[in-house]
Amino acid sequence: MKDKFDVLIIGGGPGGLTIGSLLAKEGVSSAIIEREPNLGGRYRSVNFHGCRSDNGIRMPTAMVRKPEETFMHKFLDHMGIAPKETKEIDWTMGLLNKDSPNRIEYFSMDPNKGVENFFDFFAFGSGLPMEEPSRQSLSKAFKIMEDTSEEECRRLVNVSFDDWINRNVEDPIANAVLHLASPLMGALATDVNYGGFANVLGTFPRVGALLFWYPTQGHMEDMVITPLTKYYLDHGGTVLANRRARSILIENAEAKGAIVHNNETRFLEEYSAPIVICAIPIFEALARNVLRREFLTEDWAESIELCGRLTYEDLSVFYLLREEVIPKDGYGWVHIFDPDYGLPTYVGDWCLGYPLFNVKEPPGKQYLYSYIPGGLPDTHFGLTSSPETVNEAIRRWEDAVIKVFPDFAKAIEFKGISLQLNWGRYAWAKVPTEIDIESPNIKGLYFAGDSIRSVTSMVSDKIYQMVFPLCERILKYMRS
Ligand SMILES: Cc1cc2nc3c(=O)[nH]c(=O)nc-3n(C[C@H](O)[C@H](O)[C@H](O)COP(=O)(O)OP(=O)(O)OC[C@H]3O[C@@H](n4cnc5c(N)ncnc54)[C@H](O)[C@@H]3O)c2cc1C
């Protein structure tokens, strides 16, 4: 069997679906090859004992002031499916009180405080004193980042954030606070590149805080995947689900299509197309030979391998509680710091299902999940972790919650664990060159999704930022 398409998209997560829909809007038909029965990737919802929710914490995030300013919202608006109403979500730290059990102190970011906000936020969580010299030193560091252009940031992806901090920030407290920013993102300052961080943190003085938002109804799947899939199918797109791409075909340095394993028939199928978009995490494509190393330039291969080394899974534990244990009128999403480890130590987040993530709970019960980012010395989950590491992280998180809400343990009716590839921080690895949306050496080969381009907007907002230039380049190539 050999079907022919103009464009073949490998992977039907937000990355593949956005470019497929945008091309469809431009009148270009394509086919999406998706390994699972349904599109959506890591935006797919889960059903936990009757409570449907995102598969772990997932909120549109960016360094802007309003949801409408995010690339995601702009893209959905461009496609005519922007959510009518959204809510903003507080970014809150919760510090357990060592001297007074059952007490937690909260501190939320206030965008009106500008860059001071960042200092106070991290000082609160870490317990570090923020005196004037440290504030001045941090202001100087933020000013350098603010003045670094996006182009310059791209050239600095080969400098580690750690090197940059140590060279530019003498004050020890300021130095420690900047180092603290990276573990909270789930990777150490030694591993991540300065360019990506400068690009994000440099906007802090202007914007004042990270924005987190969410639709007032439904989940990420409902807001993005369901309407985009409908749009895609209504505008000539083809979904080839339950099919796993085995290898992207390349001949004479030109993309030719892909070999695909049909999970139902168990036969191999060949699809030909002069344009192939690889929208699965690029290090996975390389590791599984979907994209053969010989088709990459040396600096790309090295960069992808370095990104792959920053690939950890995030841990979420879902709980359905017999009763409401955590008050809903406080904060819904909280980073918990436990001071019982010497210094206040980040043990993970708690996230309330309702009302924060629009989960319908059975009457009288409470749906809650933890979020513990991988990639820190204690939480190298999944790809390299042992069950002991995972259990130890869960124990620390549960212990902290029980300290403030002693009824938590006995209220657990159901508990489930989810480990998933984390949210794109691998693209921040210190690399010789930034992985781009277009192959430098293979004609017709393009890339989408959250594993490429380190100097971008944050988390999956970057996908919606990249989709417009990607579409333009493909259209230009088709016309040439
Ligand atoms: C726990 C967690 C929390 C997160 N929190 C946030 C958040 O708060 N805000 C935010 O913006 N983002 C968040 N994200 C990140 C967000 O989910 C990802 O950035 C986004 O899903 C990436 O989209 P993608 O299309 O690149 O990849 P994916 O969503 O992974 O989609 C890739 C698709 O390709 C398919 N596939 C893989 N291999 C093959 C193959 N060989 N053949 C065919 N198909 C294949 C997969 O089944 C999948 O459907 C979070 C992610 C996790 C795991």
The ligand as a Tripos MOL2 file, in Angstrom:
@<TRIPOS>MOLECULE
LIG
   53    58     1     0     0
SMALL
NO_CHARGES

@<TRIPOS>ATOM
      1 C1          2.8710   16.5420   33.6920 C.3       1 LIG1
      2 C2          2.8980   17.5750   32.6070 C.ar      1 LIG1
      3 C3          2.5280   18.8760   32.8870 C.ar      1 LIG1
      4 C4          2.5090   19.8350   31.8780 C.ar      1 LIG1
      5 N1          2.1060   21.0980   32.1820 N.ar      1 LIG1
      6 C5          1.9910   22.0140   31.2050 C.ar      1 LIG1
      7 C6          1.5150   23.3060   31.5020 C.ar      1 LIG1
      8 O1          1.1880   23.6260   32.6470 O.2       1 LIG1
      9 N2          1.4120   24.2000   30.4790 N.ar      1 LIG1
     10 C7          1.7410   23.8690   29.2000 C.ar      1 LIG1
     11 O2          1.6230   24.7180   28.3090 O.2       1 LIG1
     12 N3          2.2200   22.6520   28.9000 N.ar      1 LIG1
     13 C8          2.3500   21.7280   29.8730 C.ar      1 LIG1
     14 N4          2.8210   20.4900   29.5910 N.ar      1 LIG1
     15 C9          3.4410   20.2870   28.2840 C.3       1 LIG1
     16 C10         2.5350   19.9680   27.1690 C.3       1 LIG1
     17 O3          1.7450   18.8700   27.4910 O.3       1 LIG1
     18 C11         3.4750   19.6690   25.9770 C.3       1 LIG1
     19 O4          4.3220   20.7740   25.7440 O.3       1 LIG1
     20 C12         2.7000   19.4030   24.7060 C.3       1 LIG1
     21 O5          1.7910   18.3590   24.8870 O.3       1 LIG1
     22 C13         3.7080   19.0420   23.6130 C.3       1 LIG1
     23 O6          3.0060   18.7940   22.4300 O.3       1 LIG1
     24 P1          3.6910   17.9380   21.2820 P.3       1 LIG1
     25 O7          2.6930   17.8470   20.1970 O.co2     1 LIG1
     26 O8          5.0270   18.4750   20.9980 O.co2     1 LIG1
     27 O9          3.9630   16.5200   21.9530 O.3       1 LIG1
     28 P2          2.9130   15.4510   22.5140 P.3       1 LIG1
     29 O10         1.8120   16.1130   23.2400 O.co2     1 LIG1
     30 O11         3.7270   14.4530   23.2610 O.co2     1 LIG1
     31 O12         2.3490   14.7800   21.1960 O.3       1 LIG1
     32 C14         3.1110   13.8940   20.4390 C.3       1 LIG1
     33 C15         2.1630   12.8890   19.7880 C.3       1 LIG1
     34 O13         2.9200   12.0350   18.9440 O.3       1 LIG1
     35 C16         2.4780   10.7050   19.1170 C.3       1 LIG1
     36 N5          3.5980    9.8250   18.7440 N.ar      1 LIG1
     37 C17         4.7510    9.6290   19.4030 C.ar      1 LIG1
     38 N6          5.5530    8.8020   18.7080 N.ar      1 LIG1
     39 C18         4.8780    8.4890   17.5810 C.ar      1 LIG1
     40 C19         5.1890    7.6870   16.4480 C.ar      1 LIG1
     41 N7          6.3470    7.0240   16.3340 N.pl3     1 LIG1
     42 N8          4.2790    7.6010   15.4440 N.ar      1 LIG1
     43 C20         3.0940    8.2670   15.5420 C.ar      1 LIG1
     44 N9          2.7600    9.0350   16.5910 N.ar      1 LIG1
     45 C21         3.6390    9.1450   17.5900 C.ar      1 LIG1
     46 C22         2.0830   10.6180   20.5790 C.3       1 LIG1
     47 O14         1.1830    9.5590   20.8280 O.3       1 LIG1
     48 C23         1.4480   11.9900   20.7890 C.3       1 LIG1
     49 O15         0.0660   11.9730   20.5140 O.3       1 LIG1
     50 C24         2.8820   19.4880   30.5790 C.ar      1 LIG1
     51 C25         3.2710   18.1780   30.2910 C.ar      1 LIG1
     52 C26         3.2860   17.2270   31.3060 C.ar      1 LIG1
     53 C27         3.6860   15.8270   30.9810 C.3       1 LIG1
@<TRIPOS>BOND
     1     1     2 1
     2     2     3 ar
     3     2    52 ar
     4     3     4 ar
     5     4     5 ar
     6     4    50 ar
     7     5     6 ar
     8     6     7 ar
     9     6    13 1
    10     7     8 2
    11     7     9 ar
    12     9    10 ar
    13    10    11 2
    14    10    12 ar
    15    12    13 ar
    16    13    14 ar
    17    14    15 1
    18    14    50 ar
    19    15    16 1
    20    16    17 1
    21    16    18 1
    22    18    19 1
    23    18    20 1
    24    20    21 1
    25    20    22 1
    26    22    23 1
    27    23    24 1
    28    24    25 2
    29    24    26 1
    30    24    27 1
    31    27    28 1
    32    28    29 2
    33    28    30 1
    34    28    31 1
    35    31    32 1
    36    32    33 1
    37    33    34 1
    38    33    48 1
    39    34    35 1
    40    35    36 1
    41    35    46 1
    42    36    37 ar
    43    36    45 ar
    44    37    38 ar
    45    38    39 ar
    46    39    40 ar
    47    39    45 ar
    48    40    41 1
    49    40    42 ar
    50    42    43 ar
    51    43    44 ar
    52    44    45 ar
    53    46    47 1
    54    46    48 1
    55    48    49 1
    56    50    51 ar
    57    51    52 ar
    58    52    53 1
@<TRIPOS>SUBSTRUCTURE
     1 LIG1         1 GROUP 0 **** ****
